[in-house]
């Protein structure tokens, strides 16, 4: 019986900027970057997201992200064959238009 394992990790810095606030509604933007590292793959992903936030109270926000533009680059090297593959994608909508979530402020 054969088994495979792989180690992987990612670093995901992001930037959030509030553009306009009207009462408890905030319109902003986020830029998210993902740098992924695995045994055989290196990847970079960048996304630009407009964000609509509803401040529920001092600690909780409800966020709606519009997945407008994404740029993905991956570089994969097969250790067995020493074959390298690179992939570049420019995406609009990225398969799902809206994402929703909550933010808890410490």
Biopython code that builds the backbone (N, CA, C, O; Angstrom):
import numpy as np
from Bio.PDB.StructureBuilder import StructureBuilder

atoms = [
    (1, "UNK", "N", (0.844, -1.175, 0.000)),
    (1, "UNK", "CA", (0.000, 0.000, 0.000)),
    (1, "UNK", "C", (0.890, 1.239, 0.000)),
    (1, "UNK", "O", (1.830, 1.336, 0.789)),
    (2, "UNK", "N", (0.594, 2.171, -0.875)),
    (2, "UNK", "CA", (1.382, 3.381, -1.027)),
    (2, "UNK", "C", (0.626, 4.569, -0.436)),
    (2, "UNK", "O", (-0.597, 4.658, -0.555)),
    (3, "UNK", "N", (1.351, 5.464, 0.190)),
    (3, "UNK", "CA", (0.724, 6.683, 0.711)),
    (3, "UNK", "C", (1.617, 7.875, 0.397)),
    (3, "UNK", "O", (2.839, 7.757, 0.313)),
    (4, "UNK", "N", (0.981, 9.012, 0.228)),
    (4, "UNK", "CA", (1.705, 10.246, -0.045)),
    (4, "UNK", "C", (1.344, 11.280, 1.006)),
    (4, "UNK", "O", (0.228, 11.292, 1.526)),
    (5, "UNK", "N", (2.286, 12.134, 1.309)),
    (5, "UNK", "CA", (2.000, 13.259, 2.202)),
    (5, "UNK", "C", (2.729, 14.485, 1.668)),
    (5, "UNK", "O", (3.745, 14.383, 0.980)),
    (6, "UNK", "N", (2.186, 15.628, 2.003)),
    (6, "UNK", "CA", (2.777, 16.873, 1.556)),
    (6, "UNK", "C", (2.570, 17.930, 2.632)),
    (6, "UNK", "O", (1.515, 17.995, 3.263)),
    (7, "UNK", "N", (3.585, 18.749, 2.829)),
    (7, "UNK", "CA", (3.476, 19.867, 3.763)),
    (7, "UNK", "C", (3.131, 21.120, 2.973)),
    (7, "UNK", "O", (3.652, 21.341, 1.880)),
    (8, "UNK", "N", (2.249, 21.936, 3.536)),
    (8, "UNK", "CA", (1.863, 23.173, 2.864)),
    (8, "UNK", "C", (1.579, 24.241, 3.905)),
    (8, "UNK", "O", (1.131, 23.939, 5.012)),
    (9, "UNK", "N", (1.840, 25.492, 3.546)),
    (9, "UNK", "CA", (1.486, 26.624, 4.399)),
    (9, "UNK", "C", (1.288, 27.842, 3.508)),
    (9, "UNK", "O", (1.714, 27.862, 2.353)),
    (10, "UNK", "N", (0.638, 28.849, 4.061)),
    (10, "UNK", "CA", (0.364, 30.067, 3.302)),
    (10, "UNK", "C", (0.483, 31.284, 4.215)),
    (10, "UNK", "O", (0.233, 31.206, 5.418)),
    (11, "UNK", "N", (0.863, 32.382, 3.629)),
    (11, "UNK", "CA", (0.895, 33.684, 4.295)),
    (11, "UNK", "C", (-0.119, 34.550, 3.552)),
    (11, "UNK", "O", (-0.062, 34.652, 2.326)),
    (12, "UNK", "N", (-1.059, 35.184, 4.292)),
    (12, "UNK", "CA", (-2.150, 35.914, 3.652)),
    (12, "UNK", "C", (-2.301, 37.329, 4.211)),
    (12, "UNK", "O", (-3.234, 37.589, 4.971)),
    (13, "UNK", "N", (-1.411, 38.239, 3.854)),
    (13, "UNK", "CA", (-1.607, 39.629, 4.306)),
    (13, "UNK", "C", (-2.739, 40.292, 3.524)),
    (13, "UNK", "O", (-3.001, 39.954, 2.370)),
    (14, "UNK", "N", (-3.403, 41.248, 4.182)),
    (14, "UNK", "CA", (-4.462, 41.972, 3.493)),
    (14, "UNK", "C", (-4.468, 43.417, 3.957)),
    (14, "UNK", "O", (-3.927, 43.761, 5.008)),
    (15, "UNK", "N", (-5.097, 44.250, 3.140)),
    (15, "UNK", "CA", (-5.234, 45.663, 3.426)),
    (15, "UNK", "C", (-6.706, 46.012, 3.310)),
    (15, "UNK", "O", (-7.348, 45.672, 2.316)),
    (16, "UNK", "N", (-7.249, 46.688, 4.316)),
    (16, "UNK", "CA", (-8.642, 47.119, 4.301)),
    (16, "UNK", "C", (-8.668, 48.630, 4.430)),
    (16, "UNK", "O", (-7.999, 49.204, 5.289)),
    (17, "UNK", "N", (-9.454, 49.272, 3.563)),
    (17, "UNK", "CA", (-9.548, 50.727, 3.590)),
    (17, "UNK", "C", (-11.013, 51.135, 3.535)),
    (17, "UNK", "O", (-11.727, 50.752, 2.607)),
    (18, "UNK", "N", (-11.473, 51.912, 4.525)),
    (18, "UNK", "CA", (-12.837, 52.447, 4.520)),
    (18, "UNK", "C", (-12.874, 53.701, 3.661)),
    (18, "UNK", "O", (-12.112, 54.641, 3.887)),
    (19, "UNK", "N", (-13.768, 53.712, 2.669)),
    (19, "UNK", "CA", (-13.858, 54.817, 1.727)),
    (19, "UNK", "C", (-14.937, 55.817, 2.138)),
    (19, "UNK", "O", (-14.710, 57.027, 2.108)),
    (20, "UNK", "N", (-16.109, 55.312, 2.520)),
    (20, "UNK", "CA", (-17.241, 56.178, 2.814)),
    (20, "UNK", "C", (-18.077, 55.561, 3.926)),
    (20, "UNK", "O", (-18.329, 54.356, 3.906)),
    (21, "UNK", "N", (-18.515, 56.364, 4.899)),
    (21, "UNK", "CA", (-19.358, 55.872, 5.976)),
    (21, "UNK", "C", (-20.612, 56.723, 6.074)),
    (21, "UNK", "O", (-20.548, 57.952, 6.050)),
    (22, "UNK", "N", (-21.765, 56.048, 6.184)),
    (22, "UNK", "CA", (-23.056, 56.707, 6.368)),
    (22, "UNK", "C", (-23.768, 55.980, 7.500)),
    (22, "UNK", "O", (-24.390, 54.940, 7.284)),
    (23, "UNK", "N", (-23.677, 56.528, 8.703)),
    (23, "UNK", "CA", (-24.265, 55.863, 9.868)),
    (23, "UNK", "C", (-23.546, 54.559, 10.154)),
    (23, "UNK", "O", (-22.332, 54.547, 10.359)),
    (24, "UNK", "N", (-24.289, 53.462, 10.171)),
    (24, "UNK", "CA", (-23.709, 52.139, 10.446)),
    (24, "UNK", "C", (-23.256, 51.413, 9.185)),
    (24, "UNK", "O", (-22.726, 50.307, 9.277)),
    (25, "UNK", "N", (-23.454, 52.011, 8.006)),
    (25, "UNK", "CA", (-23.007, 51.421, 6.738)),
    (25, "UNK", "C", (-21.650, 51.995, 6.353)),
    (25, "UNK", "O", (-21.438, 53.207, 6.389)),
    (26, "UNK", "N", (-20.746, 51.112, 5.987)),
    (26, "UNK", "CA", (-19.409, 51.524, 5.573)),
    (26, "UNK", "C", (-19.101, 50.868, 4.237)),
    (26, "UNK", "O", (-19.232, 49.653, 4.092)),
    (27, "UNK", "N", (-18.688, 51.676, 3.253)),
    (27, "UNK", "CA", (-18.228, 51.139, 1.981)),
    (27, "UNK", "C", (-16.716, 51.218, 1.968)),
    (27, "UNK", "O", (-16.136, 52.273, 2.224)),
    (28, "UNK", "N", (-16.080, 50.097, 1.669)),
    (28, "UNK", "CA", (-14.631, 50.060, 1.674)),
    (28, "UNK", "C", (-14.104, 49.126, 0.608)),
    (28, "UNK", "O", (-14.849, 48.644, -0.245)),
    (29, "UNK", "N", (-12.803, 48.877, 0.670)),
    (29, "UNK", "CA", (-12.142, 47.986, -0.279)),
    (29, "UNK", "C", (-11.083, 47.187, 0.458)),
    (29, "UNK", "O", (-10.485, 47.654, 1.428)),
    (30, "UNK", "N", (-10.865, 45.967, -0.027)),
    (30, "UNK", "CA", (-9.798, 45.120, 0.511)),
    (30, "UNK", "C", (-8.944, 44.595, -0.625)),
    (30, "UNK", "O", (-9.438, 44.274, -1.706)),
    (31, "UNK", "N", (-7.676, 44.518, -0.358)),
    (31, "UNK", "CA", (-6.727, 43.857, -1.248)),
    (31, "UNK", "C", (-6.149, 42.692, -0.448)),
    (31, "UNK", "O", (-5.599, 42.884, 0.636)),
    (32, "UNK", "N", (-6.278, 41.503, -0.984)),
    (32, "UNK", "CA", (-5.827, 40.292, -0.296)),
    (32, "UNK", "C", (-4.776, 39.612, -1.156)),
    (32, "UNK", "O", (-4.958, 39.446, -2.362)),
    (33, "UNK", "N", (-3.688, 39.225, -0.536)),
    (33, "UNK", "CA", (-2.666, 38.462, -1.242)),
    (33, "UNK", "C", (-2.419, 37.169, -0.481)),
    (33, "UNK", "O", (-2.398, 37.147, 0.750)),
    (34, "UNK", "N", (-2.235, 36.103, -1.228)),
    (34, "UNK", "CA", (-1.964, 34.795, -0.643)),
    (34, "UNK", "C", (-0.676, 34.272, -1.264)),
    (34, "UNK", "O", (-0.571, 34.149, -2.484)),
    (35, "UNK", "N", (0.292, 33.968, -0.425)),
    (35, "UNK", "CA", (1.535, 33.365, -0.871)),
    (35, "UNK", "C", (1.544, 31.939, -0.325)),
    (35, "UNK", "O", (1.703, 31.728, 0.878)),
    (36, "UNK", "N", (1.376, 30.969, -1.211)),
    (36, "UNK", "CA", (1.273, 29.575, -0.798)),
    (36, "UNK", "C", (2.553, 28.815, -1.092)),
    (36, "UNK", "O", (3.193, 29.024, -2.123)),
    (37, "UNK", "N", (2.915, 27.936, -0.179)),
    (37, "UNK", "CA", (4.121, 27.137, -0.315)),
    (37, "UNK", "C", (3.791, 25.693, 0.038)),
    (37, "UNK", "O", (3.258, 25.413, 1.112)),
    (38, "UNK", "N", (4.104, 24.800, -0.852)),
    (38, "UNK", "CA", (3.951, 23.371, -0.603)),
    (38, "UNK", "C", (5.230, 22.691, -1.069)),
    (38, "UNK", "O", (6.110, 23.332, -1.643)),
    (39, "UNK", "N", (5.329, 21.390, -0.819)),
    (39, "UNK", "CA", (6.544, 20.674, -1.194)),
    (39, "UNK", "C", (6.854, 20.826, -2.682)),
    (39, "UNK", "O", (8.020, 20.943, -3.060)),
    (40, "UNK", "N", (5.822, 20.826, -3.530)),
    (40, "UNK", "CA", (6.060, 20.866, -4.969)),
    (40, "UNK", "C", (5.457, 22.088, -5.661)),
    (40, "UNK", "O", (5.509, 22.179, -6.887)),
    (41, "UNK", "N", (4.887, 23.026, -4.906)),
    (41, "UNK", "CA", (4.187, 24.128, -5.548)),
    (41, "UNK", "C", (4.420, 25.439, -4.813)),
    (41, "UNK", "O", (4.483, 25.480, -3.585)),
    (42, "UNK", "N", (4.547, 26.498, -5.583)),
    (42, "UNK", "CA", (4.581, 27.862, -5.061)),
    (42, "UNK", "C", (3.468, 28.617, -5.770)),
    (42, "UNK", "O", (3.321, 28.494, -6.986)),
    (43, "UNK", "N", (2.685, 29.393, -5.038)),
    (43, "UNK", "CA", (1.594, 30.112, -5.680)),
    (43, "UNK", "C", (1.445, 31.503, -5.079)),
    (43, "UNK", "O", (1.762, 31.738, -3.913)),
    (44, "UNK", "N", (0.955, 32.411, -5.908)),
    (44, "UNK", "CA", (0.669, 33.778, -5.502)),
    (44, "UNK", "C", (-0.727, 34.101, -5.995)),
    (44, "UNK", "O", (-1.054, 33.847, -7.155)),
    (45, "UNK", "N", (-1.551, 34.657, -5.125)),
    (45, "UNK", "CA", (-2.918, 35.005, -5.481)),
    (45, "UNK", "C", (-3.195, 36.413, -4.975)),
    (45, "UNK", "O", (-2.876, 36.738, -3.831)),
    (46, "UNK", "N", (-3.786, 37.248, -5.821)),
    (46, "UNK", "CA", (-4.135, 38.613, -5.443)),
    (46, "UNK", "C", (-5.606, 38.840, -5.760)),
    (46, "UNK", "O", (-6.080, 38.453, -6.829)),
    (47, "UNK", "N", (-6.325, 39.461, -4.843)),
    (47, "UNK", "CA", (-7.735, 39.762, -5.059)),
    (47, "UNK", "C", (-8.023, 41.194, -4.640)),
    (47, "UNK", "O", (-7.463, 41.694, -3.665)),
    (48, "UNK", "N", (-8.903, 41.848, -5.391)),
    (48, "UNK", "CA", (-9.387, 43.177, -5.047)),
    (48, "UNK", "C", (-10.882, 43.056, -4.800)),
    (48, "UNK", "O", (-11.624, 42.606, -5.672)),
    (49, "UNK", "N", (-11.328, 43.457, -3.605)),
    (49, "UNK", "CA", (-12.715, 43.246, -3.220)),
    (49, "UNK", "C", (-13.351, 44.519, -2.686)),
    (49, "UNK", "O", (-12.864, 45.078, -1.703)),
    (50, "UNK", "N", (-14.438, 44.996, -3.313)),
    (50, "UNK", "CA", (-15.228, 46.022, -2.641)),
    (50, "UNK", "C", (-15.986, 45.379, -1.488)),
    (50, "UNK", "O", (-16.435, 44.238, -1.598)),
    (51, "UNK", "N", (-16.132, 46.107, -0.383)),
    (51, "UNK", "CA", (-16.747, 45.560, 0.822)),
    (51, "UNK", "C", (-17.830, 46.513, 1.322)),
    (51, "UNK", "O", (-17.609, 47.720, 1.416)),
    (52, "UNK", "N", (-18.990, 45.967, 1.637)),
    (52, "UNK", "CA", (-20.047, 46.718, 2.307)),
    (52, "UNK", "C", (-20.157, 46.152, 3.715)),
    (52, "UNK", "O", (-20.404, 44.959, 3.893)),
    (53, "UNK", "N", (-19.974, 47.013, 4.718)),
    (53, "UNK", "CA", (-19.990, 46.585, 6.117)),
    (53, "UNK", "C", (-21.161, 47.237, 6.836)),
    (53, "UNK", "O", (-21.436, 48.424, 6.663)),
    (54, "UNK", "N", (-21.842, 46.437, 7.644)),
    (54, "UNK", "CA", (-22.892, 46.935, 8.530)),
    (54, "UNK", "C", (-22.381, 46.763, 9.959)),
    (54, "UNK", "O", (-22.129, 45.642, 10.401)),
    (55, "UNK", "N", (-22.230, 47.871, 10.676)),
    (55, "UNK", "CA", (-21.788, 47.788, 12.070)),
    (55, "UNK", "C", (-22.969, 47.359, 12.928)),
    (55, "UNK", "O", (-23.934, 48.107, 13.087)),
    (56, "UNK", "N", (-22.891, 46.154, 13.480)),
    (56, "UNK", "CA", (-23.964, 45.641, 14.332)),
    (56, "UNK", "C", (-23.891, 46.299, 15.708)),
    (56, "UNK", "O", (-24.902, 46.760, 16.238)),
    (57, "UNK", "N", (-22.694, 46.340, 16.278)),
    (57, "UNK", "CA", (-22.440, 47.026, 17.546)),
    (57, "UNK", "C", (-20.951, 47.360, 17.608)),
    (57, "UNK", "O", (-20.268, 47.298, 16.586)),
    (58, "UNK", "N", (-20.432, 47.715, 18.791)),
    (58, "UNK", "CA", (-19.030, 48.100, 18.901)),
    (58, "UNK", "C", (-18.065, 46.964, 18.603)),
    (58, "UNK", "O", (-16.918, 47.220, 18.237)),
    (59, "UNK", "N", (-18.496, 45.720, 18.748)),
    (59, "UNK", "CA", (-17.617, 44.556, 18.573)),
    (59, "UNK", "C", (-17.847, 43.777, 17.276)),
    (59, "UNK", "O", (-16.921, 43.136, 16.780)),
    (60, "UNK", "N", (-19.039, 43.817, 16.727)),
    (60, "UNK", "CA", (-19.388, 42.955, 15.593)),
    (60, "UNK", "C", (-19.754, 43.753, 14.350)),
    (60, "UNK", "O", (-20.465, 44.755, 14.424)),
    (61, "UNK", "N", (-19.258, 43.294, 13.212)),
    (61, "UNK", "CA", (-19.613, 43.825, 11.895)),
    (61, "UNK", "C", (-20.115, 42.672, 11.025)),
    (61, "UNK", "O", (-19.697, 41.526, 11.193)),
    (62, "UNK", "N", (-21.006, 42.987, 10.105)),
    (62, "UNK", "CA", (-21.433, 42.047, 9.077)),
    (62, "UNK", "C", (-20.891, 42.566, 7.754)),
    (62, "UNK", "O", (-21.162, 43.708, 7.384)),
    (63, "UNK", "N", (-20.125, 41.741, 7.029)),
    (63, "UNK", "CA", (-19.440, 42.166, 5.814)),
    (63, "UNK", "C", (-19.973, 41.408, 4.603)),
    (63, "UNK", "O", (-20.235, 40.207, 4.671)),
    (64, "UNK", "N", (-20.129, 42.128, 3.495)),
    (64, "UNK", "CA", (-20.475, 41.524, 2.214)),
    (64, "UNK", "C", (-19.361, 41.909, 1.236)),
    (64, "UNK", "O", (-19.125, 43.089, 0.976)),
    (65, "UNK", "N", (-18.686, 40.898, 0.704)),
    (65, "UNK", "CA", (-17.574, 41.097, -0.218)),
    (65, "UNK", "C", (-18.034, 40.763, -1.631)),
    (65, "UNK", "O", (-18.641, 39.716, -1.853)),
    (66, "UNK", "N", (-17.755, 41.632, -2.576)),
    (66, "UNK", "CA", (-18.019, 41.344, -3.987)),
    (66, "UNK", "C", (-16.702, 40.904, -4.605)),
    (66, "UNK", "O", (-15.757, 41.688, -4.693)),
    (67, "UNK", "N", (-16.643, 39.662, -5.028)),
    (67, "UNK", "CA", (-15.415, 39.103, -5.584)),
    (67, "UNK", "C", (-15.265, 39.555, -7.031)),
    (67, "UNK", "O", (-15.666, 38.850, -7.957)),
    (68, "UNK", "N", (-14.685, 40.736, -7.216)),
    (68, "UNK", "CA", (-14.677, 41.396, -8.519)),
    (68, "UNK", "C", (-13.486, 40.979, -9.388)),
    (68, "UNK", "O", (-13.675, 40.614, -10.549)),
    (69, "UNK", "N", (-12.281, 41.029, -8.854)),
    (69, "UNK", "CA", (-11.099, 40.801, -9.682)),
    (69, "UNK", "C", (-10.085, 39.959, -8.923)),
    (69, "UNK", "O", (-9.768, 40.238, -7.767)),
    (70, "UNK", "N", (-9.588, 38.940, -9.581)),
    (70, "UNK", "CA", (-8.563, 38.093, -8.987)),
    (70, "UNK", "C", (-7.444, 37.837, -9.975)),
    (70, "UNK", "O", (-7.682, 37.708, -11.176)),
    (71, "UNK", "N", (-6.223, 37.765, -9.470)),
    (71, "UNK", "CA", (-5.063, 37.420, -10.273)),
    (71, "UNK", "C", (-4.377, 36.263, -9.563)),
    (71, "UNK", "O", (-4.011, 36.379, -8.394)),
    (72, "UNK", "N", (-4.205, 35.160, -10.259)),
    (72, "UNK", "CA", (-3.560, 33.989, -9.674)),
    (72, "UNK", "C", (-2.345, 33.592, -10.494)),
    (72, "UNK", "O", (-2.376, 33.607, -11.725)),
    (73, "UNK", "N", (-1.280, 33.237, -9.800)),
    (73, "UNK", "CA", (-0.092, 32.690, -10.452)),
    (73, "UNK", "C", (0.355, 31.492, -9.628)),
    (73, "UNK", "O", (0.504, 31.596, -8.411)),
    (74, "UNK", "N", (0.566, 30.366, -10.278)),
    (74, "UNK", "CA", (1.092, 29.201, -9.575)),
    (74, "UNK", "C", (2.271, 28.640, -10.353)),
    (74, "UNK", "O", (2.316, 28.702, -11.582)),
    (75, "UNK", "N", (3.208, 28.101, -9.621)),
    (75, "UNK", "CA", (4.421, 27.516, -10.187)),
    (75, "UNK", "C", (4.589, 26.153, -9.522)),
    (75, "UNK", "O", (4.807, 26.067, -8.314)),
    (76, "UNK", "N", (4.486, 25.102, -10.310)),
    (76, "UNK", "CA", (4.529, 23.750, -9.767)),
    (76, "UNK", "C", (5.705, 22.992, -10.363)),
    (76, "UNK", "O", (5.935, 23.016, -11.572)),
    (77, "UNK", "N", (6.441, 22.319, -9.490)),
    (77, "UNK", "CA", (7.554, 21.486, -9.960)),
    (77, "UNK", "C", (7.337, 20.061, -9.464)),
    (77, "UNK", "O", (7.236, 19.818, -8.262)),
    (78, "UNK", "N", (7.269, 19.129, -10.400)),
    (78, "UNK", "CA", (7.121, 17.713, -10.073)),
    (78, "UNK", "C", (8.493, 17.165, -9.717)),
    (78, "UNK", "O", (9.397, 17.171, -10.553)),
    (79, "UNK", "N", (8.660, 16.694, -8.491)),
    (79, "UNK", "CA", (9.965, 16.203, -8.032)),
    (79, "UNK", "C", (10.406, 14.948, -8.776)),
    (79, "UNK", "O", (11.598, 14.748, -9.013)),
    (80, "UNK", "N", (9.443, 14.104, -9.145)),
    (80, "UNK", "CA", (9.784, 12.839, -9.801)),
    (80, "UNK", "C", (10.281, 13.035, -11.233)),
    (80, "UNK", "O", (11.264, 12.415, -11.641)),
    (81, "UNK", "N", (9.608, 13.892, -11.991)),
    (81, "UNK", "CA", (9.959, 14.072, -13.406)),
    (81, "UNK", "C", (10.787, 15.328, -13.651)),
    (81, "UNK", "O", (11.291, 15.519, -14.758)),
    (82, "UNK", "N", (10.941, 16.186, -12.648)),
    (82, "UNK", "CA", (11.643, 17.458, -12.757)),
    (82, "UNK", "C", (10.984, 18.370, -13.795)),
    (82, "UNK", "O", (11.637, 19.243, -14.365)),
    (83, "UNK", "N", (9.693, 18.160, -14.033)),
    (83, "UNK", "CA", (8.906, 18.964, -14.973)),
    (83, "UNK", "C", (8.279, 20.139, -14.225)),
    (83, "UNK", "O", (7.736, 19.965, -13.134)),
    (84, "UNK", "N", (8.353, 21.329, -14.809)),
    (84, "UNK", "CA", (7.832, 22.536, -14.180)),
    (84, "UNK", "C", (6.655, 23.071, -14.980)),
    (84, "UNK", "O", (6.703, 23.124, -16.209)),
    (85, "UNK", "N", (5.591, 23.469, -14.273)),
    (85, "UNK", "CA", (4.408, 24.042, -14.900)),
    (85, "UNK", "C", (4.103, 25.376, -14.225)),
    (85, "UNK", "O", (4.104, 25.475, -12.998)),
    (86, "UNK", "N", (3.845, 26.392, -15.032)),
    (86, "UNK", "CA", (3.432, 27.691, -14.511)),
    (86, "UNK", "C", (2.054, 28.019, -15.063)),
    (86, "UNK", "O", (1.736, 27.684, -16.204)),
    (87, "UNK", "N", (1.238, 28.677, -14.245)),
    (87, "UNK", "CA", (-0.122, 29.008, -14.629)),
    (87, "UNK", "C", (-0.428, 30.431, -14.177)),
    (87, "UNK", "O", (-0.145, 30.802, -13.038)),
    (88, "UNK", "N", (-1.008, 31.227, -15.077)),
    (88, "UNK", "CA", (-1.401, 32.597, -14.762)),
    (88, "UNK", "C", (-2.871, 32.759, -15.124)),
    (88, "UNK", "O", (-3.288, 32.387, -16.221)),
    (89, "UNK", "N", (-3.664, 33.319, -14.197)),
    (89, "UNK", "CA", (-5.089, 33.519, -14.443)),
    (89, "UNK", "C", (-5.482, 34.935, -14.031)),
    (89, "UNK", "O", (-5.075, 35.424, -12.977)),
    (90, "UNK", "N", (-6.270, 35.577, -14.870)),
    (90, "UNK", "CA", (-6.903, 36.843, -14.538)),
    (90, "UNK", "C", (-8.395, 36.567, -14.531)),
    (90, "UNK", "O", (-8.968, 36.204, -15.558)),
    (91, "UNK", "N", (-9.030, 36.738, -13.373)),
    (91, "UNK", "CA", (-10.414, 36.324, -13.235)),
    (91, "UNK", "C", (-11.293, 37.474, -12.781)),
    (91, "UNK", "O", (-10.900, 38.292, -11.949)),
    (92, "UNK", "N", (-12.467, 37.518, -13.333)),
    (92, "UNK", "CA", (-13.509, 38.407, -12.849)),
    (92, "UNK", "C", (-14.573, 37.510, -12.243)),
    (92, "UNK", "O", (-14.980, 36.522, -12.856)),
    (93, "UNK", "N", (-15.018, 37.843, -11.064)),
    (93, "UNK", "CA", (-16.063, 37.119, -10.344)),
    (93, "UNK", "C", (-15.554, 35.852, -9.674)),
    (93, "UNK", "O", (-16.149, 35.439, -8.679)),
    (94, "UNK", "N", (-14.524, 35.225, -10.136)),
    (94, "UNK", "CA", (-13.874, 34.069, -9.508)),
    (94, "UNK", "C", (-14.838, 32.965, -9.108)),
    (94, "UNK", "O", (-14.589, 32.248, -8.139)),
    (95, "UNK", "N", (-15.929, 32.818, -9.836)),
    (95, "UNK", "CA", (-16.832, 31.697, -9.603)),
    (95, "UNK", "C", (-17.950, 31.952, -8.621)),
    (95, "UNK", "O", (-18.959, 31.247, -8.660)),
    (96, "UNK", "N", (-17.822, 32.912, -7.756)),
    (96, "UNK", "CA", (-18.884, 33.254, -6.809)),
    (96, "UNK", "C", (-18.839, 34.759, -6.591)),
    (96, "UNK", "O", (-17.812, 35.329, -6.223)),
    (97, "UNK", "N", (-19.970, 35.370, -6.827)),
    (97, "UNK", "CA", (-20.009, 36.827, -6.841)),
    (97, "UNK", "C", (-19.928, 37.441, -5.447)),
    (97, "UNK", "O", (-19.172, 38.389, -5.239)),
    (98, "UNK", "N", (-20.695, 36.916, -4.486)),
    (98, "UNK", "CA", (-20.731, 37.523, -3.154)),
    (98, "UNK", "C", (-20.273, 36.542, -2.085)),
    (98, "UNK", "O", (-20.611, 35.359, -2.127)),
    (99, "UNK", "N", (-19.509, 37.037, -1.139)),
    (99, "UNK", "CA", (-19.145, 36.299, 0.062)),
    (99, "UNK", "C", (-19.584, 37.134, 1.251)),
    (99, "UNK", "O", (-19.495, 38.361, 1.218)),
    (100, "UNK", "N", (-20.051, 36.482, 2.291)),
    (100, "UNK", "CA", (-20.505, 37.185, 3.482)),
    (100, "UNK", "C", (-19.789, 36.637, 4.702)),
    (100, "UNK", "O", (-19.401, 35.469, 4.745)),
    (101, "UNK", "N", (-19.621, 37.499, 5.688)),
    (101, "UNK", "CA", (-18.979, 37.055, 6.909)),
    (101, "UNK", "C", (-19.132, 38.067, 8.022)),
    (101, "UNK", "O", (-19.632, 39.173, 7.816)),
    (102, "UNK", "N", (-18.695, 37.674, 9.199)),
    (102, "UNK", "CA", (-18.736, 38.530, 10.374)),
    (102, "UNK", "C", (-17.321, 38.850, 10.805)),
    (102, "UNK", "O", (-16.408, 38.040, 10.646)),
    (103, "UNK", "N", (-17.152, 40.041, 11.352)),
    (103, "UNK", "CA", (-15.868, 40.462, 11.909)),
    (103, "UNK", "C", (-16.070, 40.767, 13.388)),
    (103, "UNK", "O", (-16.980, 41.503, 13.769)),
    (104, "UNK", "N", (-15.202, 40.188, 14.212)),
    (104, "UNK", "CA", (-15.205, 40.493, 15.643)),
    (104, "UNK", "C", (-14.000, 41.374, 15.933)),
    (104, "UNK", "O", (-12.873, 41.006, 15.601)),
    (105, "UNK", "N", (-14.221, 42.529, 16.547)),
    (105, "UNK", "CA", (-13.151, 43.471, 16.842)),
    (105, "UNK", "C", (-12.734, 43.318, 18.301)),
    (105, "UNK", "O", (-13.547, 43.493, 19.208)),
    (106, "UNK", "N", (-11.470, 42.992, 18.519)),
    (106, "UNK", "CA", (-10.934, 42.813, 19.867)),
    (106, "UNK", "C", (-10.742, 44.123, 20.570)),
    (106, "UNK", "O", (-10.298, 44.149, 21.718)),
]
sb = StructureBuilder()
sb.init_structure("model")
sb.init_model(0)
sb.init_chain("A")
sb.init_seg("    ")
for serial, (resi, resn, name, xyz) in enumerate(atoms, 1):
    if name == "N":
        sb.init_residue(resn, " ", resi, " ")
    sb.init_atom(name, np.array(xyz, "f"), 0.0, 1.0, " ", f" {name:<3s}", serial, name[0])
structure = sb.get_structure()
